[in-house]
Amino acid sequence: MYELTVEAQFDSAHCLRGYEGACENLHGHTYRVMVSYQGSELDHLGMLVDFKRLKKELGEIVSYLDHHYLNDLPEFREQNPTAENVARFVFEEMRKRLGGGVKRSTVWETPTSAASYSE
């Protein structure tokens, strides 16, 4: 089994509705996002998927999130834009674009705190 990983980052603000503590207030993060893609078959060039394609798709998703108040985005109007929910959002968007080879999405809110989503 082969596994490819690409990373990107974006800056956004959010607040956690219903949370009791500092994170209920408006605050921001420089998020780091990592997506892993797996498969067992390589193409005629010896590639699972071109890194260029993985980076392009992740880049478009990250651009959608970058420099926004996440709570205002349709995906987070009813659910909190926690690291867990952002990781699931990135995973689902990558799956729409690249199919079942997308295996995991990890989102860091800080250099030491991350959430991952996989199926």
C-alpha positions in Angstrom: 0.0 0.0 0.0 1.3 3.4 -0.9 0.5 6.6 1.0 1.0 10.2 -0.1 0.7 13.2 2.1 0.3 16.9 1.3 0.1 19.8 3.7 -1.2 23.4 3.5 -2.0 26.1 6.0 -4.6 28.9 6.3 -5.4 31.7 8.7 -9.0 32.0 10.0 -11.0 33.2 13.0 -13.8 31.4 14.8 -15.6 31.1 18.2 -17.2 28.1 19.8 -20.8 28.6 20.5 -22.0 27.2 23.8 -18.4 26.7 25.0 -17.7 28.0 28.5 -14.2 29.5 28.5 -11.9 31.7 26.4 -12.7 29.9 23.1 -16.3 31.2 23.2 -14.7 34.5 22.3 -13.6 35.5 18.8 -10.1 34.3 18.2 -7.9 33.1 15.3 -5.5 30.4 14.4 -2.9 29.6 11.7 -4.2 26.2 10.9 -2.0 23.5 9.4 -3.8 20.8 7.3 -2.4 17.5 6.2 -4.3 15.1 3.9 -3.2 11.4 3.3 -4.1 9.5 0.1 -3.6 5.7 -0.2 -3.7 3.1 -2.9 -2.1 0.0 -4.1 -1.9 0.6 -7.9 0.6 3.0 -9.5 0.0 4.5 -12.9 2.3 4.0 -16.0 4.6 6.7 -14.6 5.0 4.9 -11.3 2.7 7.4 -9.4 -0.3 6.8 -7.2 -1.6 10.4 -7.8 0.4 13.3 -9.0 1.4 15.5 -6.0 0.5 18.5 -8.1 -3.1 17.3 -8.2 -3.3 16.7 -4.5 -1.8 20.1 -3.7 -4.2 21.8 -6.2 -7.3 20.2 -4.7 -6.2 20.9 -1.1 -5.2 24.4 -2.1 -8.7 25.2 -3.4 -10.3 24.0 -0.1 -7.8 25.9 2.0 -8.4 29.1 -0.1 -12.1 28.8 0.7 -11.3 28.8 4.4 -8.5 31.3 4.4 -9.0 34.6 6.1 -12.7 34.0 6.9 -14.7 33.9 10.0 -15.5 30.2 9.9 -18.7 30.6 11.8 -20.1 32.5 8.8 -19.5 29.8 6.3 -22.5 27.7 5.4 -20.8 24.5 6.6 -20.3 25.9 10.1 -23.5 28.0 10.7 -25.1 25.2 12.8 -22.1 23.2 13.9 -19.1 24.7 15.7 -16.0 25.1 13.6 -13.9 23.0 15.9 -10.7 21.4 14.7 -12.6 18.1 14.5 -15.3 19.5 12.3 -12.8 21.4 10.1 -10.9 18.1 9.7 -14.1 16.3 8.6 -15.0 19.1 6.2 -11.5 19.0 4.5 -11.8 15.2 4.3 -15.2 15.2 2.7 -14.2 17.9 0.2 -11.1 16.0 -0.8 -13.1 12.8 -1.2 -15.6 14.6 -3.5 -12.6 15.6 -5.7 -10.4 12.5 -5.4 -12.6 9.6 -4.4 -12.0 6.8 -1.9 -8.2 7.1 -1.9 -8.4 10.0 0.6 -7.8 8.3 3.9 -7.3 11.0 6.5 -7.3 14.7 7.2 -5.5 16.2 10.1 -5.9 19.8 11.2 -3.6 21.6 13.7 -5.0 24.6 15.6 -1.7 25.1 17.3 1.7 23.4 16.8 0.9 20.9 19.6 -2.9 20.3 19.1 -4.5 18.5 16.2 -7.7 16.6 15.2 -7.9 14.0 12.5 -10.9 12.5 10.6 -10.9 9.3 8.6 -13.5 6.6 7.7 
